[in-house]
Amino acid sequence: MKKAKIYIPSKTATQSGLGKEDIWVLEFETKDTTTNPLMGWESIDDTMGEVTLEFSTKNKAVEYAKKNNIKYEVIEPKKSDFIIKSYSDNFLKD
């Protein structure tokens, strides 16, 4: 079976809220890209690259991978520190 990665997808540039931070995605890795000779587009012969599964917890995603004999890698999310600042801090010298 193919190798998959389990991770929380990052937000796009237009998202600023805290919603959808708890969805884990299992996505299969594909490396077999070829160039279409007619159009010059990049294409993949493997359809598993199109499959992404969403889970509510990391444990459910890992359990699914183990149950279906899928090799997997868990990528833990990086937590950023939220620093509360005041507008006046921009004009104060340290």
CYANA upper distance limits for C-alpha pairs under 8 A (distance plus 0.5 A):
  1 MET  CA     69 ASN  CA      7.59
  1 MET  CA     70 ILE  CA      6.29
  1 MET  CA     71 LYS  CA      7.65
  2 LYS  CA     28 PHE  CA      7.24
  2 LYS  CA     29 GLU  CA      7.65
  2 LYS  CA     70 ILE  CA      7.03
  2 LYS  CA     71 LYS  CA      7.19
  3 LYS  CA     28 PHE  CA      6.52
  3 LYS  CA     29 GLU  CA      6.45
  3 LYS  CA     70 ILE  CA      6.83
  3 LYS  CA     71 LYS  CA      5.26
  3 LYS  CA     72 TYR  CA      6.02
  3 LYS  CA     73 GLU  CA      8.34
  4 ALA  CA     26 LEU  CA      6.95
  4 ALA  CA     27 GLU  CA      5.90
  4 ALA  CA     28 PHE  CA      4.63
  4 ALA  CA     29 GLU  CA      6.02
  4 ALA  CA     70 ILE  CA      7.48
  4 ALA  CA     71 LYS  CA      6.68
  4 ALA  CA     72 TYR  CA      5.14
  4 ALA  CA     73 GLU  CA      6.92
  5 LYS  CA     25 VAL  CA      8.43
  5 LYS  CA     26 LEU  CA      6.21
  5 LYS  CA     27 GLU  CA      5.97
  5 LYS  CA     28 PHE  CA      6.89
  5 LYS  CA     29 GLU  CA      7.63
  5 LYS  CA     72 TYR  CA      5.88
  5 LYS  CA     73 GLU  CA      5.27
  5 LYS  CA     74 VAL  CA      6.39
  5 LYS  CA     75 ILE  CA      7.55
  6 ILE  CA     24 TRP  CA      7.15
  6 ILE  CA     25 VAL  CA      6.00
  6 ILE  CA     26 LEU  CA      5.04
  6 ILE  CA     27 GLU  CA      7.05
  6 ILE  CA     58 LYS  CA      8.15
  6 ILE  CA     61 ALA  CA      7.58
  6 ILE  CA     62 VAL  CA      8.25
  6 ILE  CA     72 TYR  CA      7.46
  6 ILE  CA     73 GLU  CA      6.58
  6 ILE  CA     74 VAL  CA      5.24
  6 ILE  CA     75 ILE  CA      6.55
  7 TYR  CA     24 TRP  CA      5.99
  7 TYR  CA     25 VAL  CA      5.95
  7 TYR  CA     26 LEU  CA      7.34
  7 TYR  CA     74 VAL  CA      6.64
  7 TYR  CA     75 ILE  CA      5.57
  7 TYR  CA     76 GLU  CA      6.95
  7 TYR  CA     77 PRO  CA      7.65
  8 ILE  CA     21 GLU  CA      7.58
  8 ILE  CA     22 ASP  CA      7.74
  8 ILE  CA     23 ILE  CA      6.60
  8 ILE  CA     24 TRP  CA      5.24
  8 ILE  CA     25 VAL  CA      6.55
  8 ILE  CA     75 ILE  CA      8.38
  8 ILE  CA     76 GLU  CA      8.16
  8 ILE  CA     77 PRO  CA      6.95
  9 PRO  CA     23 ILE  CA      8.33
  9 PRO  CA     24 TRP  CA      7.83
  9 PRO  CA     25 VAL  CA      7.55
 11 LYS  CA     15 GLN  CA      6.49
 11 LYS  CA     16 SER  CA      8.44
 22 ASP  CA     56 SER  CA      6.99
 22 ASP  CA     57 THR  CA      7.54
 23 ILE  CA     54 GLU  CA      6.97
 23 ILE  CA     55 PHE  CA      6.38
 23 ILE  CA     56 SER  CA      5.66
 23 ILE  CA     57 THR  CA      7.23
 24 TRP  CA     54 GLU  CA      6.20
 24 TRP  CA     55 PHE  CA      5.58
 24 TRP  CA     56 SER  CA      6.62
 24 TRP  CA     57 THR  CA      6.58
 24 TRP  CA     58 LYS  CA      6.47
 24 TRP  CA     61 ALA  CA      7.66
 25 VAL  CA     52 THR  CA      7.05
 25 VAL  CA     53 LEU  CA      6.07
 25 VAL  CA     54 GLU  CA      5.07
 25 VAL  CA     55 PHE  CA      6.69
 25 VAL  CA     61 ALA  CA      8.02
 26 LEU  CA     52 THR  CA      6.24
 26 LEU  CA     53 LEU  CA      5.60
 26 LEU  CA     54 GLU  CA      6.92
 26 LEU  CA     55 PHE  CA      8.31
 26 LEU  CA     61 ALA  CA      7.10
 27 GLU  CA     49 GLY  CA      7.98
 27 GLU  CA     51 VAL  CA      6.93
 27 GLU  CA     52 THR  CA      5.22
 27 GLU  CA     53 LEU  CA      7.09
 28 PHE  CA     48 MET  CA      6.73
 28 PHE  CA     49 GLY  CA      6.10
 28 PHE  CA     50 GLU  CA      8.48
 28 PHE  CA     51 VAL  CA      7.25
 28 PHE  CA     52 THR  CA      7.64
 29 GLU  CA     49 GLY  CA      6.75
 30 THR  CA     46 ASP  CA      7.76
 30 THR  CA     48 MET  CA      8.06
 30 THR  CA     49 GLY  CA      6.10
 32 ASP  CA     44 ILE  CA      6.54
 32 ASP  CA     45 ASP  CA      7.37
 32 ASP  CA     46 ASP  CA      7.67
 33 THR  CA     42 GLU  CA      6.96
 33 THR  CA     43 SER  CA      6.14
 33 THR  CA     44 ILE  CA      5.27
 33 THR  CA     45 ASP  CA      7.73
 34 THR  CA     42 GLU  CA      6.19
 34 THR  CA     43 SER  CA      5.85
 34 THR  CA     44 ILE  CA      6.64
 34 THR  CA     45 ASP  CA      8.29
 35 THR  CA     40 GLY  CA      6.21
 35 THR  CA     41 TRP  CA      6.10
 35 THR  CA     42 GLU  CA      5.03
 35 THR  CA     43 SER  CA      6.47
 36 ASN  CA     40 GLY  CA      5.41
 36 ASN  CA     41 TRP  CA      5.75
 36 ASN  CA     42 GLU  CA      6.56
 36 ASN  CA     43 SER  CA      6.90
 37 PRO  CA     41 TRP  CA      8.41
 44 ILE  CA     49 GLY  CA      8.29
 47 THR  CA     51 VAL  CA      7.92
 54 GLU  CA     61 ALA  CA      8.44
 55 PHE  CA     60 LYS  CA      6.88
 55 PHE  CA     61 ALA  CA      6.36
 56 SER  CA     60 LYS  CA      7.66
 57 THR  CA     61 ALA  CA      7.19
 58 LYS  CA     62 VAL  CA      6.74
 59 ASN  CA     63 GLU  CA      6.47
 60 LYS  CA     64 TYR  CA      6.60
 61 ALA  CA     65 ALA  CA      6.79
 62 VAL  CA     66 LYS  CA      6.71
 62 VAL  CA     72 TYR  CA      8.30
 63 GLU  CA     67 LYS  CA      6.53
 64 TYR  CA     68 ASN  CA      6.73
 65 ALA  CA     69 ASN  CA      6.50
 65 ALA  CA     70 ILE  CA      5.34
 65 ALA  CA     71 LYS  CA      7.48
 65 ALA  CA     72 TYR  CA      7.32
 66 LYS  CA     70 ILE  CA      6.60
 66 LYS  CA     71 LYS  CA      8.23
 85 LYS  CA     89 ASP  CA      7.16
 86 SER  CA     90 ASN  CA      8.25
 88 SER  CA     92 LEU  CA      7.21
